Structures are given as structure tokens and as C-alpha cells.
Amino acid sequence: MQKNYKAFVVCMFSLFCSLNIFAQQVNEPKDIPAEWSQPYQPFRIAGNLYYVGTYDLACYLVATPKGHILINTGLANSAGIIKGNIEKLGFKFTDLKILLTTQAHYDHLGAMAEIKKQTGTVFLVDEQDAQVAADGGQSDYAFGNKGATFEPVKADRLLHNNNIIKLGGTKLKILHHPGHTKGSCSYLFDVKDDTHTYRVLIANLPSIVTENDFDSIPAYPQIAQDYAYTFRAMEKLKFDIWFSSHASQFNLHKKHQPGDAYNPESFMDNDGYQTALAELKKEFDKKMKKQ
């Protein structure tokens, strides 16, 4: 009996140490903007599409009769905010069926593992971001030197360019838009209300996160080609309303304030989209000239 007890104590101590080491390995950056964690009132965007993110980290709920899709989860501390927002809208958190992301960075995947655990749903990710998601960001070409920056989450299914994700009558097309991360992606789909059908683009804008010259990133040798491809592809997209990974990128707070009436047309802003792309393209071209 004494021998078994000692073995149990040793086992539990080892488990505690391994968990403590893992906790220390997840090193979410400290200098995070306050608005990334600031709660924001959820609202219906258009048809069965809803905003459930924080003030700046955009998370989207696509509600269907067969369960729901969640795109992005914000920081690690956003799990409770997202759960509360979904429930405020009248939906069950446990009815989530599919988890997606626009990119494998801690500010969009931070709560993914926790939400996956709480809901038992499946996580789908662009094939090129699967390894980064699985190791908590340690293999990311830009931030991997910081170690794990979010809790690792393993994909249940890998996605490729133009794959269709189907649930409850909704069909989302994934668009592979690499550069920001190797597997950055956007989503294109239709939503309907009583009078209109809207073509929706949730865009992962190709901002540049590395300070290094493109030709000095051995972990991502094709980064310049990927950025160039993404700009060409995104400039050609057709849609009615658009959104992105950060609320500030599509001027959410100028287009919608808490308590505003349902108004999908406020997000019809093709000029804003093209302007945002053009500004990022200038940064890309400037970096390319230094090569």
C-alpha cells in the first residue's frame, strides 16, 4: 500500500511538472493592445452571419439549422467573451460544429484549443498553417523565436484552396491567401435575409509582419512569391460586403455602433477594400525594392 502511494505521488508530481513546463512554454506576448481584449456587443451582420469578437479581434458566427461555424477566436482570454456573445444572440455555444481561422497567429487562434475542448467540435485549417497550429506557433517563420504563443490545437481536417465547407445549407469557399502566414486564408460565401442575398468576403489582408528581408527567411523561401500571388488574387475578388481579421482593418466602428439597427448595406465598401489592399501593396513593393 505504501509502495503504491509513493508511486502515485511520484506520478502526480511528474504530471504537475510537465503541465507547469507546458504552461511556461505558452508565451503570449505582453505588449498586446487593450482593444484586442475589450468586450464588444455582438450583432447580426447580414442573414445568418454575426459578429461575436472583441473590440478589434474579429470573430464571426455563421448560424445554420444544423449547427454553427465559428471563424477566429481572438486571444486566449477571449473564450469566455465569445461564449457570452454567442449566447447573447440566442444561440447555444455547444451547437458549434466547425471551427475555422483566417491565420495561425495567437491573436486569432489563442482560444481555439479551449473552445474546441468545451464544445467538442472539429477544427479545420489551411494545410500550410496546420503545423503552426499544432505546435502553438513555434514553427511560425515570424514569431517562432518566441516559442509557443498559444495553446497548440491539432486540425481534424486540412483545407486547400477552393475547398467548400458545407453546413446546414451554407457553403463557404476557402481562398488560400499566403504571405502573412504560410496558410493565411479568406472565406467567400452567400448569406440571405428576407429580401436580399449578399456575397460575403471575410478577407485575411496580407499585411507584412516580418522586419527581415524576404530573401533572408530560410523558413519561408517562397514568401515574396506568395505575397505577390495573394495581392493579385485578392484584387480580383467580387463581393457585396467584406470583413477581415481585425475590426480596425475594415473600419467596423465607423460602420456600426452598439445598438445600431440591422443594416448590411453599411458594410458595402468595395472602395475601402481596394484602398486597404493598395496601402498594403505599397509596403510590399517598398520591401521588394530593398531586396
N, C-alpha and C positions, 0 to 999 in steps of 0.2 A: 504493500500500500504506500509506504514511504517512498519507495523507488519510483512508483508510478506518479506520485505527486511531484517529485523533483523533476521528472521528465516533462510533466505538464507545465511546470513553472519555466523551465528552460525553453520549451516550445513557444509559450506565450511571450517570453522576453524577446526571443528571436523575431517573432511576428511583429511585436511592437517596434523593434529597431528597424526592421525592413520598411514598415509603414512610415516611420519617422524620417528615414532616409529619403523615401519617395516624396514625402511632403516637402522636404527641403529642396528636392530637385525641381519641383514646380515653382518657378521663379517668375511670376507675373511682374512685369516692370512696375516700378514705384511711381514714376512721374506720369501718371495717367490723368488726362483731362477730367475734371469733375463731371462734366456733362455726359461723359460716357456711362456713368453710373446713376445719373439723375433720373428718377422715375418720370414717365410721361403718360398722359392719359391715352389709352388705346382708342382706336376709332375705325370705323368702316371706311375703306378707301373707295372701293368700287365692287359691285357684285358680291362675290364671296371672298374678297381679298381684304385683309385687315392689317393695321399697324399695331404691333404688340411689343415694340422695342423700347429702349430708353430714349432720353432726350436726343442723343446723337447716334447711338449704335442701332441701326435699323434692323428690325426683325419682323418677319411677315408671316401671317397665318392665312393659309388657304383652306377654307372650311368646305367640307363636302359631306353628303349624306352617309358616306362610308368611312368617315374619319377625316382627320385633318393633316395638313402638311405644314411644318414649321421651317422657315428659311432663316438661318443665323440664330445665334443665342447670346451674343454680346459677351461680356466679361464673366469670370467665374461667379461673381456676386449677382449676376442677373437672373439666375434660375428662378428665384422667388418673385422677382418683378414680372418676368414673362408668364409664370403660372398665374399670378394675380391678374394680369392684364387679360389673359385668355378667359379666365373665369368671370371677370367684369363684363366681358362681351356676351356672356351667357353660354359659353362652351365648356365642355369638360376637358380638363388638362389631360386626363388619361385616355381621351379619344384621339390623341396624336398617333398617327400611323407611320409617318415618314419624316425624317429629319434631313435637312439639306443645308449646305453652306455655300457662300459665294467665294470663299477663300479660306485657307488653313492658317489663319493667324489668331492669336489669343483674344483679340477684340471681337471676333466673330464666332470662335469655337470654344471660348472659355467655359461656358456652362453646358456644352454639348454632352459630355460624358455623364454629368449629373442628371440632365433631363432624360437622357437615354435610360439611365438606371431607374428613375422614378416612373417612367411611362412604359418601359419595356418595348419601345418602338424600334424601328430599324433606321440606321444611318447610311445614307447614300452619298458618295463623294466622287468628284472627278478623279480618275485614275492617277493623274500626276500629283495629286495632293494627298493620296492615301497614306503614304509612308510618313509624311509630316504629321498628319492627324494621329497616326498610330504611335508615334514617339513623342507626342506633346510639343512638337516644334523643334526638336533637337536637330533634325536634318534640314531645316529651312535654310536656304542659301544666305538670307539676310540677317536673321535673328538667331540662328542655331548656336552661335557662340555664347549665348546667354543660358544654354541648357534648355530644359523643358519649361515652356512659358504657359502651358495649360495642361489640364489632365488629359492624358492620352485617350483617344477614342478610336476603336477599330471599326472599319467600314463593314457593313453587311452586304453591300453591293457596290461595284465600281461602275462609274459612269463615263461615257465617251461623248465626243462632240455629236450633237443632233439626236442623242438618245431621247426617247419620250418617257416621261414619268406619268403614269396614269393612276388616278384615284377618284372614285365617285363621280365620274363624268368630266373631271378636269384633266387636261393634258398639258404638262409642262415640257417644253423642249429645252434641254441644256445646251448652252453655247460655250465651247471651250475658248476662253479668252486669257491665255497665259501671259506672264510677264511679272505682274505684281507678286504672284506666286506661280509655281510651275503648273498648278491646276486651277487657277482662278477661272471662274465661270459666271455666266449670266443666265437668266431664265426668261423665256418668251412664252406667253400663254394668253388665252382669252378668258375674260370674265363677263358675266351678264347680269344686268338688273332688269327691272320690269320694262324698260324702254330701249336700252342700248346694249350693244356688245362692245367691249373695249379690249383692244390688243395691248397687253401689258408687257413692259420690259423691266425686269429687275437687273440692273447693269452693275457689273463689277468694274468700275472705272480704273483704267490702267495707270495709276499713279506710281511713281518711282520711289522705292523705299531704301535702296542701297546707295551709299555715298561712293562706293568703289566704281572704277571704270568698268564698263561691261566686259572688256576683254581681260579683266583680271579677276574673274569669278569662276574658278575651276569647277565649283559645284553646280554651275549653271552655264555651260559654254554657249548655249543657243539663246541666251536671254535677249540679245538685241533683235534677233530674227523673230522671236516670239512676240516682243513688243510691237514690232513693225506689222506683223500679221494681225495682231489684235486691233490696232488702230484702223487698219484697212477694213477689217470685218465689222467693227462697231460703227464706222462711219456710214455703212450701207444699210443698217437696220431700219426697219419700218415698224412703227408702233403708234398707239394713241396716247398713252400715258407712261411715264417712266419713273423709276426709283433707283436707289443704289444702296451700297453697304453702309454709308453714313448719311444721316439726315441732312447734314450741312452740305453735302455734295449736290443734293437736288433742291436745296432751299425749302425744306419742309416747313420751317417755322414762318416763312413768308407766305406760304400757300395754304397753311392750315394752322388754326389755333384751337386749343381745347375748348369744346363747346360749339364749334362751328357746325353748321348743318352739313348733311351729306352732299358732297359736290365733287364728283370725279373729274369734272371739267377743269378744276383748279390745277390739276396735275398734267394738263395738256400743254407741254412746254418743249417742243422739239428744238426751238432755238436755244433754250437753256442747255439742253443735252449737247448740241453741236458746239456750243461755246465751251462747255466743260471739257469736252474731248479736245478741242483746239488748244486750250490752255495747257493740257497735259502733253499734247503733241509737241508744243514748243519746248517743254522741258526735255522731252525725249530727243528732239533734234539738237538741242544745245549740248546734251550729253554725248551724242553721236559725233559732233564736231570735234570734241576733245579726244576722240579715240585716235 
